């Protein structure tokens, strides 16, 4: 998938992250490969909220595929996970 194809996925992800982020760090200030937790944007509980959001919005079945926190570490890795789930 090209960068332009990723734009709608990234926009939806950024919009969701704004609803669960900790105050003080802007989603827009992070690059695709910046760590979401280490940057201070999210805490570990928010990662579990992302799992639920991905399951509900994109039908990703973490029970079947397993849970790997590294796949949820950055916006780029989350977008890649969504793309992979779409085949």
C-alpha positions as CSV (number, residue, x, y, z in Angstrom):
1,X,0.0,0.0,0.0
2,X,1.4,3.4,-0.9
3,X,1.7,6.4,1.4
4,X,-1.4,8.0,0.0
5,X,-3.4,4.8,0.7
6,X,-2.2,4.9,4.3
7,X,-3.4,8.5,4.8
8,X,-7.1,7.6,5.6
9,X,-5.9,4.9,8.1
10,X,-3.4,7.3,9.7
11,X,-6.1,10.0,9.9
12,X,-8.5,7.6,11.6
13,X,-5.8,6.5,14.0
14,X,-4.7,10.0,14.9
15,X,-8.4,10.9,15.5
16,X,-8.8,8.0,17.9
17,X,-5.5,8.7,19.7
18,X,-6.7,12.2,20.5
19,X,-9.5,10.7,22.5
20,X,-7.3,8.6,24.7
21,X,-4.0,10.5,24.8
22,X,-2.5,11.9,28.0
23,X,-2.3,15.7,28.1
24,X,0.9,17.5,27.2
25,X,1.9,15.8,24.0
26,X,0.3,16.4,20.6
27,X,-0.4,13.5,18.3
28,X,0.6,15.8,15.4
29,X,4.1,16.3,17.0
30,X,4.9,12.6,16.7
31,X,6.5,11.0,13.6
32,X,5.2,7.6,12.4
33,X,8.0,5.7,14.1
34,X,8.0,7.6,17.4
35,X,7.1,5.4,20.4
36,X,3.6,6.1,21.6
37,X,4.2,5.2,25.3
38,X,7.8,6.4,25.7
39,X,6.9,9.7,24.1
40,X,4.4,10.3,26.9
41,X,1.4,10.4,24.5
42,X,-0.1,7.2,25.9
43,X,0.1,4.9,28.9
44,X,-0.1,1.1,29.0
45,X,-3.8,1.1,29.6
46,X,-4.3,3.1,26.4
47,X,-2.6,0.3,24.5
48,X,-5.3,-2.0,25.6
49,X,-7.9,0.6,24.4
50,X,-6.2,0.6,21.0
51,X,-6.6,-3.2,20.9
52,X,-10.3,-3.0,21.5
53,X,-10.6,-0.2,18.9
54,X,-8.7,-2.2,16.3
55,X,-10.9,-5.3,17.0
56,X,-14.1,-3.3,16.7
57,X,-13.2,-1.0,13.8
58,X,-11.1,-3.3,11.6
59,X,-12.1,-6.8,12.8
60,X,-8.5,-7.7,13.9
61,X,-8.7,-10.8,16.0
62,X,-5.9,-10.6,18.6
63,X,-7.1,-13.9,20.2
64,X,-6.3,-15.7,16.9
65,X,-3.2,-13.7,15.9
66,X,-1.7,-13.2,19.4
67,X,-0.8,-9.9,21.1
68,X,2.6,-8.4,20.3
69,X,3.0,-5.0,22.0
70,X,5.7,-4.1,19.5
71,X,3.1,-4.1,16.7
72,X,1.3,-1.3,18.7
73,X,4.4,0.7,19.6
74,X,4.1,3.4,16.9
75,X,1.6,4.9,14.6
76,X,3.5,3.3,11.7
77,X,3.4,-0.2,13.2
78,X,-0.4,0.1,13.9
79,X,-1.1,1.2,10.3
80,X,1.0,-1.7,9.1
81,X,-1.0,-4.1,11.3
82,X,-4.3,-2.7,9.9
83,X,-2.9,-3.1,6.3
84,X,-1.8,-6.6,7.0
85,X,-5.2,-7.6,8.4
86,X,-6.8,-6.4,5.2
87,X,-4.7,-8.8,3.2
